[in-house]
Amino acid sequence: MSPASESFTGPFVDKGLANVVVADSVMSFIDGEKGVLEYVGIDIDTLARNSTFEECCFLLWNQCLPNADELASFTKELQAAMAIPDGLMDMVKALPADTSPMHAVRTLVSAQAHFDTECDDGSPEANLRKALRLTARTPSLIANFDRHRKGLELIAPDPSKTVAGNFLSILNGKAPTEAMERGFDICLILHAEHGFNASTFASMATISTLSDLYSAATTAVGTLKGPLHGGANEAVMKMLNEIPGEEDVEPFIKARLAAKDRIMGFGHRVYKVYDPRATYLKTYAEDIAKDTGNDRLFRMSKKIEDIMFEAVGAKGIHPNVDFYSATTYHCLGLDLDLFTPIFAMARMPGWVGHCIEYLQDNKLMRPRCEYVGPHGVPYTDISDR
């Protein structure tokens, strides 16, 4: 028993739950003071440089790296799960073209339950198959919604492609370059899992009632939609678009700092040093910016980082994963309002993985609140009010 638990004397209010531990997990480890993020003990930078999104899904769900045969078999299962039922494709077409992408994602994640005969089967085996379907189908549904709103023909996923390759192929109607596919795959790896963040916790609260995995994933998407959780990389890109040119970066940022405005893409609720997910992503963002003729954008981003380091680096405010992912997504030609949906598809294995893990020793989540209202208030008849 920890010293904190030994001295515990009763319920206490901790708004935001920052100091509350609600469960154990073997999926990821975060040390915000040292800038450490590990998936099942393997540091995120190593995974970003060497692994694939498919391999990371296996790692998170099985708590070990697969051998070659296991990875090949798992990848085939994931690719087979990509097939989208006709009725689900019809639902994509039925959505209004002006629907916000995150509203569309929430609807389409929930709608997958209608086409799964195992929806209410809560066995570990069935939940794993549902995890595969959610992880495999959601990217293709997002890409096809984007095609639908642009008046383009929908495209069925190709079971021979990776998750990253399928998404980019459907989105753009053509296969991505090897460098683009690899870059997007890296982004998916970096966003796949991050402990009990708001959306993950929300999904676990839902699954703790013994609801189904689709309901839990839908809860997570709804939580991610909030601008305090998802959407940070969108805000970074909007900020960059407000700056006319490189020579305007310094006065723009310093004016915002003087006004005590938040500089998007800097600081993190957990990390007090450089976000470990941003280390390799910064290098890749520079490479893809050069390859796609967006050198100016990267130079502006780097200049912002330098100004921020001088101004607030000593306070532990550094770039987070959203800062350079914004540059990367823009260089890959992704629309601004798809940035958060991409976060959702990348985080899906983390969401469903935590739900499956929590169900192994499930307990209904039922926190208490501190009542601060009046007592003994008399009831007044309506005729006397």
CORVEN-V184439 format. One line per field, one symbol per residue. phi: phi as a letter, one per 40 degrees, with the letter a starting at -180 (. if undefined). A space follows every 10 residues. Layout:
phi->???
//
This chain:
phi->.cdcccccbi dacbdgfcbb bbacabcabb bccbgbbbbf gbcccccccb cbcccccddc cbgacccdcc cccccccccc ccdbddcccc cdcccdcccc dccccdcccc ccccbbccdc cccdcccccc cccccccddc cccccccdcc gbccbccccc bcccccdccc dbgacccdcc ccccdccccc bcaagccdcc cccccccccg ccccccccdc ccccccccbc gccccccccc cccdadcccc cccccccccg ccccgbgadb cbbcdccccc ccccdccccc cbgbddcccc ccccdccccc cbdccgbbcb cccccccccc ccgccdccdc dcdccccdcc dccccccccc acadcacbbc cbccbgcccb ddcbc
//
